[in-house]
Amino acid sequence: MTQSPRIHPTAVVSDEADVADDVQVGPYAVIHAGVRLASGVRVDAHAVIGGDPQVLSFSLGGTCLEIGRNTAVREGAIIHRSTTPARPTRIGADCLIMGQTHISHDCWVGDSVVVCQQSALAGHVTVADHAVIGGMTGVHQHVRIGSRAMVGAMAKVTRDVLPFCAVDGNPATHRALNVIGLRRAGIRGDEYAALRAAFHRLRAGEEPDDSTELVGTLKKFVAERSLRGISSFYREVRA
């Protein structure tokens, strides 16, 4: 593509990348072929967008990476293309992908997601809208992270994370609802109370009641196919 004032002269942008006119690309960033950057995307210094997936058996060309509108990819982040042309690696709109993060092949990241400094998502991870991944976190392949979930810093996530919940630890376990995230989303009162009751029922091994739409979202997540299983619930050990 033709260089513009929004693309730093030291950046390398493939002629086969689809980059919107207002995309900003910082110094020494690399944008590979097969990448589509929507309007308002910002790529900071030394980020690498759309390199080959790190899979020993990979030999296909023509795989893709898509990044949605108004997403910021900060310094030194690395995001890889998919392993198959059938479905791209995808980062949604209005996301913040902080510095030195790594999002691997075939990940599917929703809208308004925050991935904090030095975290890594292995291949085929799914992150739903409005989730937050804390700094220096590692997420295992094929893990699902639900909407408005919060993953604590330096967690080791080996199993799925429920929507609206917070996990932490090594391995990560469910600790509570994502109270701050729910409050910021305006989820209070009866809606919050219903989610809290559902969380406690799940922790006790019981099925939640169909009391609200949000509880329904939680139940649907549990019922859907999982390759890793659901992260366990933290149980305090008392002396």
PAKOL-335083 format. One record per residue (C-alpha): residue in three letters; chain; residue number from 1; x, y negated, z negated. Coordinates in nm, 3 decimals, always signed. Layout:
N
type=ALA&mol=A&seq=NUM&u=X&v=Y&w=Z
...
This chain:
239
type=MET&mol=A&seq=1&u=+0.000&v=+0.000&w=+0.000
type=THR&mol=A&seq=2&u=+0.104&v=-0.365&w=+0.043
type=GLN&mol=A&seq=3&u=+0.267&v=-0.521&w=-0.262
type=SER&mol=A&seq=4&u=+0.072&v=-0.805&w=-0.422
type=PRO&mol=A&seq=5&u=+0.156&v=-1.061&w=-0.696
type=ARG&mol=A&seq=6&u=-0.017&v=-0.827&w=-0.944
type=ILE&mol=A&seq=7&u=+0.234&v=-0.549&w=-0.875
type=HIS&mol=A&seq=8&u=+0.581&v=-0.608&w=-1.017
type=PRO&mol=A&seq=9&u=+0.853&v=-0.591&w=-0.749
type=THR&mol=A&seq=10&u=+1.035&v=-0.312&w=-0.938
type=ALA&mol=A&seq=11&u=+0.724&v=-0.090&w=-0.951
type=VAL&mol=A&seq=12&u=+0.695&v=+0.201&w=-0.707
type=VAL&mol=A&seq=13&u=+0.344&v=+0.247&w=-0.565
type=SER&mol=A&seq=14&u=+0.274&v=+0.518&w=-0.310
type=ASP&mol=A&seq=15&u=+0.113&v=+0.416&w=+0.017
type=GLU&mol=A&seq=16&u=-0.123&v=+0.709&w=-0.043
type=ALA&mol=A&seq=17&u=-0.251&v=+0.572&w=-0.375
type=ASP&mol=A&seq=18&u=-0.592&v=+0.401&w=-0.379
type=VAL&mol=A&seq=19&u=-0.538&v=+0.091&w=-0.590
type=ALA&mol=A&seq=20&u=-0.803&v=-0.182&w=-0.631
type=ASP&mol=A&seq=21&u=-0.696&v=-0.535&w=-0.537
type=ASP&mol=A&seq=22&u=-0.693&v=-0.667&w=-0.894
type=VAL&mol=A&seq=23&u=-0.501&v=-0.379&w=-1.056
type=GLN&mol=A&seq=24&u=-0.193&v=-0.494&w=-1.251
type=VAL&mol=A&seq=25&u=+0.121&v=-0.279&w=-1.240
type=GLY&mol=A&seq=26&u=+0.416&v=-0.365&w=-1.463
type=PRO&mol=A&seq=27&u=+0.794&v=-0.333&w=-1.422
type=TYR&mol=A&seq=28&u=+0.934&v=+0.006&w=-1.319
type=ALA&mol=A&seq=29&u=+0.596&v=+0.177&w=-1.330
type=VAL&mol=A&seq=30&u=+0.541&v=+0.460&w=-1.080
type=ILE&mol=A&seq=31&u=+0.208&v=+0.529&w=-0.909
type=HIS&mol=A&seq=32&u=+0.210&v=+0.854&w=-0.709
type=ALA&mol=A&seq=33&u=+0.002&v=+0.968&w=-0.414
type=GLY&mol=A&seq=34&u=-0.339&v=+1.108&w=-0.501
type=VAL&mol=A&seq=35&u=-0.411&v=+0.839&w=-0.761
type=ARG&mol=A&seq=36&u=-0.718&v=+0.618&w=-0.763
type=LEU&mol=A&seq=37&u=-0.709&v=+0.311&w=-0.989
type=ALA&mol=A&seq=38&u=-1.041&v=+0.127&w=-1.019
type=SER&mol=A&seq=39&u=-1.089&v=-0.247&w=-1.057
type=GLY&mol=A&seq=40&u=-0.946&v=-0.404&w=-1.370
type=VAL&mol=A&seq=41&u=-0.696&v=-0.127&w=-1.449
type=ARG&mol=A&seq=42&u=-0.367&v=-0.239&w=-1.605
type=VAL&mol=A&seq=43&u=-0.055&v=-0.023&w=-1.594
type=ASP&mol=A&seq=44&u=+0.233&v=-0.143&w=-1.810
type=ALA&mol=A&seq=45&u=+0.610&v=-0.101&w=-1.780
type=HIS&mol=A&seq=46&u=+0.763&v=+0.242&w=-1.715
type=ALA&mol=A&seq=47&u=+0.430&v=+0.426&w=-1.706
type=VAL&mol=A&seq=48&u=+0.410&v=+0.719&w=-1.464
type=ILE&mol=A&seq=49&u=+0.068&v=+0.777&w=-1.312
type=GLY&mol=A&seq=50&u=-0.015&v=+1.085&w=-1.110
type=GLY&mol=A&seq=51&u=+0.299&v=+1.297&w=-1.110
type=ASP&mol=A&seq=52&u=+0.283&v=+1.667&w=-1.030
type=PRO&mol=A&seq=53&u=+0.123&v=+1.875&w=-1.307
type=GLN&mol=A&seq=54&u=+0.375&v=+2.048&w=-1.531
type=VAL&mol=A&seq=55&u=+0.268&v=+2.402&w=-1.443
type=LEU&mol=A&seq=56&u=+0.525&v=+2.658&w=-1.325
type=SER&mol=A&seq=57&u=+0.285&v=+2.814&w=-1.075
type=PHE&mol=A&seq=58&u=+0.175&v=+2.483&w=-0.919
type=SER&mol=A&seq=59&u=+0.237&v=+2.462&w=-0.545
type=LEU&mol=A&seq=60&u=-0.068&v=+2.285&w=-0.403
type=GLY&mol=A&seq=61&u=-0.074&v=+1.940&w=-0.255
type=GLY&mol=A&seq=62&u=-0.370&v=+1.708&w=-0.245
type=THR&mol=A&seq=63&u=-0.460&v=+1.707&w=-0.613
type=CYS&mol=A&seq=64&u=-0.591&v=+1.390&w=-0.774
type=LEU&mol=A&seq=65&u=-0.602&v=+1.156&w=-1.072
type=GLU&mol=A&seq=66&u=-0.873&v=+0.895&w=-1.125
type=ILE&mol=A&seq=67&u=-0.864&v=+0.608&w=-1.375
type=GLY&mol=A&seq=68&u=-1.182&v=+0.407&w=-1.431
type=ARG&mol=A&seq=69&u=-1.246&v=+0.034&w=-1.450
type=ASN&mol=A&seq=70&u=-1.080&v=-0.187&w=-1.709
type=THR&mol=A&seq=71&u=-0.864&v=+0.086&w=-1.857
type=ALA&mol=A&seq=72&u=-0.520&v=-0.010&w=-1.992
type=VAL&mol=A&seq=73&u=-0.230&v=+0.235&w=-1.964
type=ARG&mol=A&seq=74&u=+0.048&v=+0.104&w=-2.184
type=GLU&mol=A&seq=75&u=+0.427&v=+0.127&w=-2.172
type=GLY&mol=A&seq=76&u=+0.585&v=+0.461&w=-2.093
type=ALA&mol=A&seq=77&u=+0.262&v=+0.661&w=-2.078
type=ILE&mol=A&seq=78&u=+0.256&v=+0.965&w=-1.848
type=ILE&mol=A&seq=79&u=-0.062&v=+1.098&w=-1.685
type=HIS&mol=A&seq=80&u=-0.051&v=+1.392&w=-1.443
type=ARG&mol=A&seq=81&u=-0.270&v=+1.496&w=-1.151
type=SER&mol=A&seq=82&u=-0.493&v=+1.803&w=-1.159
type=THR&mol=A&seq=83&u=-0.386&v=+2.151&w=-1.055
type=THR&mol=A&seq=84&u=-0.672&v=+2.191&w=-0.806
type=PRO&mol=A&seq=85&u=-0.829&v=+1.960&w=-0.547
type=ALA&mol=A&seq=86&u=-1.175&v=+2.065&w=-0.667
type=ARG&mol=A&seq=87&u=-1.166&v=+1.839&w=-0.972
type=PRO&mol=A&seq=88&u=-0.930&v=+1.552&w=-1.058
type=THR&mol=A&seq=89&u=-0.765&v=+1.467&w=-1.383
type=ARG&mol=A&seq=90&u=-0.990&v=+1.183&w=-1.500
type=ILE&mol=A&seq=91&u=-0.960&v=+0.889&w=-1.737
type=GLY&mol=A&seq=92&u=-1.284&v=+0.695&w=-1.776
type=ALA&mol=A&seq=93&u=-1.361&v=+0.324&w=-1.792
type=ASP&mol=A&seq=94&u=-1.263&v=+0.081&w=-2.070
type=CYS&mol=A&seq=95&u=-1.009&v=+0.318&w=-2.223
type=LEU&mol=A&seq=96&u=-0.689&v=+0.228&w=-2.405
type=ILE&mol=A&seq=97&u=-0.405&v=+0.473&w=-2.341
type=MET&mol=A&seq=98&u=-0.128&v=+0.351&w=-2.571
type=GLY&mol=A&seq=99&u=+0.248&v=+0.365&w=-2.520
type=GLN&mol=A&seq=100&u=+0.447&v=+0.688&w=-2.483
type=THR&mol=A&seq=101&u=+0.135&v=+0.902&w=-2.464
type=HIS&mol=A&seq=102&u=+0.101&v=+1.204&w=-2.237
type=ILE&mol=A&seq=103&u=-0.224&v=+1.316&w=-2.073
type=SER&mol=A&seq=104&u=-0.171&v=+1.644&w=-1.894
type=HIS&mol=A&seq=105&u=-0.320&v=+1.801&w=-1.584
type=ASP&mol=A&seq=106&u=-0.694&v=+1.861&w=-1.558
type=CYS&mol=A&seq=107&u=-0.784&v=+1.656&w=-1.865
type=TRP&mol=A&seq=108&u=-1.124&v=+1.490&w=-1.855
type=VAL&mol=A&seq=109&u=-1.137&v=+1.177&w=-2.071
type=GLY&mol=A&seq=110&u=-1.461&v=+0.983&w=-2.108
type=ASP&mol=A&seq=111&u=-1.530&v=+0.610&w=-2.133
type=SER&mol=A&seq=112&u=-1.408&v=+0.378&w=-2.411
type=VAL&mol=A&seq=113&u=-1.164&v=+0.636&w=-2.546
type=VAL&mol=A&seq=114&u=-0.852&v=+0.532&w=-2.741
type=VAL&mol=A&seq=115&u=-0.543&v=+0.754&w=-2.730
type=CYS&mol=A&seq=116&u=-0.291&v=+0.617&w=-2.978
type=GLN&mol=A&seq=117&u=+0.086&v=+0.591&w=-2.964
type=GLN&mol=A&seq=118&u=+0.292&v=+0.904&w=-2.882
type=SER&mol=A&seq=119&u=-0.004&v=+1.142&w=-2.875
type=ALA&mol=A&seq=120&u=-0.022&v=+1.427&w=-2.623
type=LEU&mol=A&seq=121&u=-0.319&v=+1.605&w=-2.467
type=ALA&mol=A&seq=122&u=-0.233&v=+1.944&w=-2.317
type=GLY&mol=A&seq=123&u=-0.393&v=+2.068&w=-1.997
type=HIS&mol=A&seq=124&u=-0.771&v=+2.098&w=-1.956
type=VAL&mol=A&seq=125&u=-0.855&v=+1.897&w=-2.270
type=THR&mol=A&seq=126&u=-1.195&v=+1.723&w=-2.267
type=VAL&mol=A&seq=127&u=-1.247&v=+1.404&w=-2.467
type=ALA&mol=A&seq=128&u=-1.599&v=+1.257&w=-2.479
type=ASP&mol=A&seq=129&u=-1.694&v=+0.887&w=-2.483
type=HIS&mol=A&seq=130&u=-1.581&v=+0.659&w=-2.767
type=ALA&mol=A&seq=131&u=-1.351&v=+0.915&w=-2.930
type=VAL&mol=A&seq=132&u=-1.026&v=+0.801&w=-3.095
type=ILE&mol=A&seq=133&u=-0.709&v=+1.013&w=-3.098
type=GLY&mol=A&seq=134&u=-0.472&v=+0.903&w=-3.375
type=GLY&mol=A&seq=135&u=-0.101&v=+0.841&w=-3.321
type=MET&mol=A&seq=136&u=+0.149&v=+1.127&w=-3.277
type=THR&mol=A&seq=137&u=-0.132&v=+1.382&w=-3.245
type=GLY&mol=A&seq=138&u=-0.100&v=+1.704&w=-3.045
type=VAL&mol=A&seq=139&u=-0.408&v=+1.859&w=-2.882
type=HIS&mol=A&seq=140&u=-0.400&v=+2.220&w=-2.758
type=GLN&mol=A&seq=141&u=-0.509&v=+2.326&w=-2.410
type=HIS&mol=A&seq=142&u=-0.884&v=+2.361&w=-2.345
type=VAL&mol=A&seq=143&u=-0.985&v=+2.183&w=-2.666
type=ARG&mol=A&seq=144&u=-1.304&v=+1.975&w=-2.657
type=ILE&mol=A&seq=145&u=-1.329&v=+1.655&w=-2.859
type=GLY&mol=A&seq=146&u=-1.683&v=+1.526&w=-2.904
type=SER&mol=A&seq=147&u=-1.826&v=+1.178&w=-2.865
type=ARG&mol=A&seq=148&u=-1.733&v=+0.921&w=-3.132
type=ALA&mol=A&seq=149&u=-1.502&v=+1.170&w=-3.300
type=MET&mol=A&seq=150&u=-1.193&v=+1.054&w=-3.488
type=VAL&mol=A&seq=151&u=-0.871&v=+1.256&w=-3.490
type=GLY&mol=A&seq=152&u=-0.634&v=+1.154&w=-3.768
type=ALA&mol=A&seq=153&u=-0.273&v=+1.056&w=-3.698
type=MET&mol=A&seq=154&u=-0.021&v=+1.340&w=-3.663
type=ALA&mol=A&seq=155&u=-0.295&v=+1.603&w=-3.654
type=LYS&mol=A&seq=156&u=-0.244&v=+1.937&w=-3.480
type=VAL&mol=A&seq=157&u=-0.571&v=+2.001&w=-3.299
type=THR&mol=A&seq=158&u=-0.602&v=+2.366&w=-3.197
type=ARG&mol=A&seq=159&u=-0.983&v=+2.394&w=-3.188
type=ASP&mol=A&seq=160&u=-1.280&v=+2.181&w=-3.085
type=VAL&mol=A&seq=161&u=-1.374&v=+1.865&w=-3.274
type=LEU&mol=A&seq=162&u=-1.743&v=+1.799&w=-3.337
type=PRO&mol=A&seq=163&u=-1.909&v=+1.477&w=-3.217
type=PHE&mol=A&seq=164&u=-1.935&v=+1.197&w=-3.476
type=CYS&mol=A&seq=165&u=-1.687&v=+1.372&w=-3.707
type=ALA&mol=A&seq=166&u=-1.335&v=+1.313&w=-3.836
type=VAL&mol=A&seq=167&u=-1.060&v=+1.575&w=-3.842
type=ASP&mol=A&seq=168&u=-0.709&v=+1.568&w=-3.986
type=GLY&mol=A&seq=169&u=-0.425&v=+1.798&w=-4.082
type=ASN&mol=A&seq=170&u=-0.221&v=+2.089&w=-3.947
type=PRO&mol=A&seq=171&u=-0.420&v=+2.263&w=-3.822
type=ALA&mol=A&seq=172&u=-0.686&v=+1.994&w=-3.799
type=THR&mol=A&seq=173&u=-0.999&v=+2.057&w=-4.002
type=HIS&mol=A&seq=174&u=-1.327&v=+1.868&w=-4.026
type=ARG&mol=A&seq=175&u=-1.317&v=+1.634&w=-4.325
type=ALA&mol=A&seq=176&u=-1.630&v=+1.417&w=-4.296
type=LEU&mol=A&seq=177&u=-1.832&v=+1.210&w=-4.054
type=ASN&mol=A&seq=178&u=-1.644&v=+0.938&w=-3.865
type=VAL&mol=A&seq=179&u=-1.793&v=+0.679&w=-4.098
type=ILE&mol=A&seq=180&u=-1.614&v=+0.372&w=-3.962
type=GLY&mol=A&seq=181&u=-1.675&v=+0.466&w=-3.600
type=LEU&mol=A&seq=182&u=-2.045&v=+0.528&w=-3.664
type=ARG&mol=A&seq=183&u=-2.078&v=+0.200&w=-3.851
type=ARG&mol=A&seq=184&u=-1.916&v=+0.011&w=-3.565
type=ALA&mol=A&seq=185&u=-2.160&v=+0.178&w=-3.326
type=GLY&mol=A&seq=186&u=-2.453&v=+0.057&w=-3.536
type=ILE&mol=A&seq=187&u=-2.547&v=+0.408&w=-3.653
type=ARG&mol=A&seq=188&u=-2.684&v=+0.351&w=-4.003
type=GLY&mol=A&seq=189&u=-2.980&v=+0.426&w=-4.222
type=ASP&mol=A&seq=190&u=-3.192&v=+0.727&w=-4.133
type=GLU&mol=A&seq=191&u=-2.980&v=+0.812&w=-3.827
type=TYR&mol=A&seq=192&u=-2.667&v=+0.826&w=-4.037
type=ALA&mol=A&seq=193&u=-2.840&v=+1.021&w=-4.315
type=ALA&mol=A&seq=194&u=-2.959&v=+1.281&w=-4.062
type=LEU&mol=A&seq=195&u=-2.608&v=+1.324&w=-3.923
type=ARG&mol=A&seq=196&u=-2.467&v=+1.355&w=-4.274
type=ALA&mol=A&seq=197&u=-2.721&v=+1.625&w=-4.360
type=ALA&mol=A&seq=198&u=-2.640&v=+1.807&w=-4.036
type=PHE&mol=A&seq=199&u=-2.267&v=+1.794&w=-4.113
type=HIS&mol=A&seq=200&u=-2.322&v=+1.947&w=-4.456
type=ARG&mol=A&seq=201&u=-2.545&v=+2.220&w=-4.313
type=LEU&mol=A&seq=202&u=-2.279&v=+2.310&w=-4.056
type=ARG&mol=A&seq=203&u=-2.013&v=+2.317&w=-4.327
type=ALA&mol=A&seq=204&u=-2.234&v=+2.559&w=-4.521
type=GLY&mol=A&seq=205&u=-2.271&v=+2.781&w=-4.214
type=GLU&mol=A&seq=206&u=-2.632&v=+2.680&w=-4.154
type=GLU&mol=A&seq=207&u=-2.801&v=+2.541&w=-3.844
type=PRO&mol=A&seq=208&u=-2.897&v=+2.171&w=-3.856
type=ASP&mol=A&seq=209&u=-3.258&v=+2.061&w=-3.817
type=ASP&mol=A&seq=210&u=-3.369&v=+1.893&w=-3.492
type=SER&mol=A&seq=211&u=-3.430&v=+1.564&w=-3.673
type=THR&mol=A&seq=212&u=-3.278&v=+1.302&w=-3.439
type=GLU&mol=A&seq=213&u=-3.130&v=+1.270&w=-3.092
type=LEU&mol=A&seq=214&u=-2.779&v=+1.241&w=-3.241
type=VAL&mol=A&seq=215&u=-2.824&v=+1.562&w=-3.437
type=GLY&mol=A&seq=216&u=-2.941&v=+1.719&w=-3.111
type=THR&mol=A&seq=217&u=-2.613&v=+1.608&w=-2.948
type=LEU&mol=A&seq=218&u=-2.423&v=+1.774&w=-3.232
type=LYS&mol=A&seq=219&u=-2.619&v=+2.099&w=-3.197
type=LYS&mol=A&seq=220&u=-2.574&v=+2.103&w=-2.819
type=PHE&mol=A&seq=221&u=-2.197&v=+2.069&w=-2.859
type=VAL&mol=A&seq=222&u=-2.190&v=+2.366&w=-3.098
type=ALA&mol=A&seq=223&u=-2.402&v=+2.575&w=-2.862
type=GLU&mol=A&seq=224&u=-2.195&v=+2.506&w=-2.551
type=ARG&mol=A&seq=225&u=-1.925&v=+2.742&w=-2.428
type=SER&mol=A&seq=226&u=-1.593&v=+2.697&w=-2.606
type=LEU&mol=A&seq=227&u=-1.259&v=+2.854&w=-2.520
type=ARG&mol=A&seq=228&u=-1.100&v=+2.756&w=-2.851
type=GLY&mol=A&seq=229&u=-1.381&v=+2.769&w=-3.106
type=ILE&mol=A&seq=230&u=-1.482&v=+2.495&w=-3.349
type=SER&mol=A&seq=231&u=-1.230&v=+2.355&w=-3.599
type=SER&mol=A&seq=232&u=-1.300&v=+2.480&w=-3.949
type=PHE&mol=A&seq=233&u=-1.422&v=+2.263&w=-4.234
type=TYR&mol=A&seq=234&u=-1.180&v=+2.142&w=-4.498
type=ARG&mol=A&seq=235&u=-1.245&v=+2.286&w=-4.841
type=GLU&mol=A&seq=236&u=-1.062&v=+2.127&w=-5.129
type=VAL&mol=A&seq=237&u=-0.872&v=+2.373&w=-5.346
type=ARG&mol=A&seq=238&u=-0.924&v=+2.289&w=-5.713
type=ALA&mol=A&seq=239&u=-0.683&v=+2.396&w=-5.983
